[in-house]
Amino acid sequence: MKSIILLSLVLGVLLAGAVWVSVYIWTSMDGGDVTFSISWHGWLAMGLGVVFTVGLGVGLMALVFHSSRSGHDDLDDGA
């Protein structure tokens, strides 16, 4: 249990660092006004796209693990 918490913490720090670097690079482009050229509709669309993409990936991976563990992927030796 302790290793899961440590792994989650490390991954959270890596995610926060990646977001910080991304925002830093984004705002340093073109004089820093790139952020303000996107309307709130654009930010909403980008956020929803990220959420749905991650949700789709998590859902599909859950189906892969469920299929593998329930025996649906086992070979049929004949009949």
C-alpha positions as CSV (number, residue, x, y, z in Angstrom):
1,M,0.0,0.0,0.0
2,K,2.9,2.3,0.8
3,S,4.4,1.7,-2.6
4,I,1.2,2.7,-4.4
5,I,1.0,5.9,-2.5
6,L,4.6,6.7,-3.3
7,L,4.1,5.8,-7.0
8,S,1.0,8.1,-7.1
9,L,2.9,10.9,-5.5
10,V,5.8,10.6,-7.9
11,L,3.4,10.4,-10.9
12,G,1.5,13.4,-9.6
13,V,4.7,15.4,-9.3
14,L,5.7,14.4,-12.8
15,L,2.3,15.4,-14.1
16,A,2.4,18.8,-12.4
17,G,5.9,19.4,-13.8
18,A,4.8,18.5,-17.3
19,V,1.8,20.9,-17.0
20,W,4.0,23.6,-15.7
21,V,6.5,23.2,-18.6
22,S,3.7,23.1,-21.1
23,V,2.1,26.3,-19.8
24,Y,5.5,28.0,-19.6
25,I,6.4,27.2,-23.2
26,W,2.9,28.1,-24.4
27,T,2.9,31.5,-22.8
28,S,6.5,32.3,-23.8
29,M,5.6,31.9,-27.5
30,D,4.7,35.0,-29.6
31,G,5.2,37.5,-26.8
32,G,3.0,35.7,-24.3
33,D,-0.3,36.6,-25.8
34,V,-1.1,33.1,-27.1
35,T,-3.1,32.2,-24.0
36,F,-5.4,35.2,-24.5
37,S,-6.1,34.5,-28.1
38,I,-8.1,31.3,-27.2
39,S,-11.6,32.0,-26.1
40,W,-13.2,30.2,-23.2
41,H,-15.0,28.0,-25.8
42,G,-11.6,26.9,-27.0
43,W,-10.5,26.1,-23.5
44,L,-13.7,24.2,-22.8
45,A,-13.3,22.2,-26.0
46,M,-9.7,21.4,-25.2
47,G,-10.5,20.3,-21.7
48,L,-13.5,18.2,-22.8
49,G,-11.3,16.6,-25.5
50,V,-8.6,15.7,-22.9
51,V,-11.2,14.3,-20.4
52,F,-13.0,12.2,-23.0
53,T,-9.7,10.9,-24.5
54,V,-8.4,9.9,-21.2
55,G,-11.8,8.3,-20.3
56,L,-11.8,6.4,-23.5
57,G,-8.3,5.1,-22.9
58,V,-9.1,4.1,-19.3
59,G,-12.3,2.4,-20.5
60,L,-10.6,0.4,-23.2
61,M,-7.8,-0.7,-21.0
62,A,-10.3,-1.8,-18.4
63,L,-12.0,-3.9,-21.0
64,V,-8.7,-5.5,-22.1
65,F,-7.9,-6.5,-18.5
66,H,-11.4,-7.7,-17.9
67,S,-11.3,-9.8,-21.0
68,S,-7.9,-11.2,-20.2
69,R,-8.8,-12.1,-16.6
70,S,-12.2,-13.6,-17.4
71,G,-10.8,-16.2,-19.8
72,H,-12.3,-14.8,-23.0
73,D,-8.8,-14.6,-24.6
74,D,-7.9,-18.2,-23.9
75,L,-7.3,-20.5,-26.9
76,D,-9.9,-23.1,-27.6
77,D,-8.1,-26.5,-27.9
78,G,-10.8,-27.9,-30.2
79,A,-14.1,-29.5,-30.0
